[in-house]
Amino acid sequence: MLYRHGDVLVQRVETLPPVLPRAGTTLARGEVTGHSHRFQDPSSVQLFQAGLATYVRVLSDSAELIHEEHATITLPRGDYRVWMQREYSPQAIRRVID
């Protein structure tokens, strides 16, 4: 299952790779607006880092991913990989800026 929350993509995964715990519940901050993609209830999730990849484990029955400009997404219990959408230009492949 793949979820899109603005420029943030979230995909369900069967297992987590070797990861390190990451603090907080914010997946991404908008460079232009300062808004953030974050989980409403900090106790419902745990974030992890594996190299440049971010992973989320939903600990509760569900967790709500919120942002000031996007509809709330409810993720059921499980493990997810998170990444930022990219765009192509002749000069470079770059992250989409929210």
C-alpha positions as CSV (number, residue, x, y, z in Angstrom):
1,M,0.0,0.0,0.0
2,L,1.3,3.5,-0.9
3,Y,0.1,6.7,0.6
4,R,0.8,10.2,-0.7
5,H,0.7,13.2,1.8
6,G,1.7,16.2,-0.4
7,D,5.4,15.6,-1.2
8,V,5.8,12.8,1.3
9,L,5.3,9.2,0.2
10,V,4.6,6.4,2.7
11,Q,4.7,2.7,1.7
12,R,3.9,-0.3,3.9
13,V,6.7,-2.7,4.3
14,E,6.8,-6.3,5.6
15,T,9.9,-5.9,7.8
16,L,12.3,-3.1,8.8
17,P,15.9,-3.3,7.6
18,P,18.6,-2.8,10.3
19,V,17.6,0.7,11.6
20,L,18.5,3.2,14.4
21,P,15.8,4.9,16.4
22,R,15.1,8.5,15.5
23,A,13.7,11.2,17.8
24,G,10.5,13.0,17.2
25,T,7.3,12.4,15.2
26,T,7.9,14.9,12.3
27,L,8.6,13.3,8.9
28,A,9.4,16.5,7.0
29,R,9.3,20.3,7.4
30,G,8.2,22.6,4.5
31,E,11.1,24.8,3.4
32,V,8.8,27.5,2.1
33,T,5.9,27.5,4.6
34,G,7.4,26.0,7.7
35,H,4.5,23.6,7.9
36,S,5.3,20.0,8.8
37,H,4.2,16.4,8.0
38,R,3.9,14.9,11.5
39,F,2.0,12.4,13.6
40,Q,-0.7,13.8,15.8
41,D,-0.1,11.5,18.7
42,P,3.6,11.0,19.5
43,S,2.9,7.9,21.5
44,S,1.3,6.1,18.4
45,V,4.5,5.9,16.4
46,Q,8.3,5.3,16.5
47,L,10.6,6.7,13.8
48,F,13.8,5.0,12.6
49,Q,16.7,5.9,10.3
50,A,18.6,3.5,8.0
51,G,21.1,5.5,6.1
52,L,19.1,8.2,4.3
53,A,15.9,6.3,4.5
54,T,13.3,7.0,7.2
55,Y,10.9,4.3,8.6
56,V,7.9,4.5,10.8
57,R,6.4,1.8,13.0
58,V,2.8,2.5,14.0
59,L,2.5,1.1,17.5
60,S,-1.2,1.9,18.1
61,D,-4.1,0.5,16.1
62,S,-3.7,3.5,13.8
63,A,-1.8,6.8,13.6
64,E,-2.9,10.1,12.0
65,L,-0.4,11.8,9.7
66,I,-1.3,15.5,9.7
67,H,-0.2,18.7,7.8
68,E,-1.8,22.2,7.7
69,E,-2.4,22.0,3.9
70,H,-3.2,18.3,3.4
71,A,-6.0,16.0,4.4
72,T,-5.2,13.7,7.4
73,I,-4.0,10.2,6.5
74,T,-4.7,7.4,8.9
75,L,-2.1,4.6,8.8
76,P,-3.0,1.2,10.4
77,R,-0.6,-0.6,12.7
78,G,2.5,-1.8,10.9
79,D,5.9,-0.7,9.4
80,Y,6.3,1.9,6.7
81,R,9.1,3.4,4.6
82,V,8.9,7.2,4.1
83,W,10.6,9.2,1.4
84,M,10.2,12.6,-0.3
85,Q,8.9,13.0,-3.8
86,R,11.5,14.0,-6.4
87,E,11.3,15.8,-9.6
88,Y,13.5,15.8,-12.7
89,S,14.9,18.8,-14.5
90,P,17.7,18.8,-17.0
91,Q,20.0,20.3,-14.3
92,A,19.3,17.7,-11.6
93,I,17.0,15.3,-9.9
94,R,15.8,17.2,-6.8
95,R,13.4,16.9,-3.9
96,V,10.0,18.5,-4.4
97,I,9.7,21.5,-2.1
98,D,6.5,21.9,-0.2
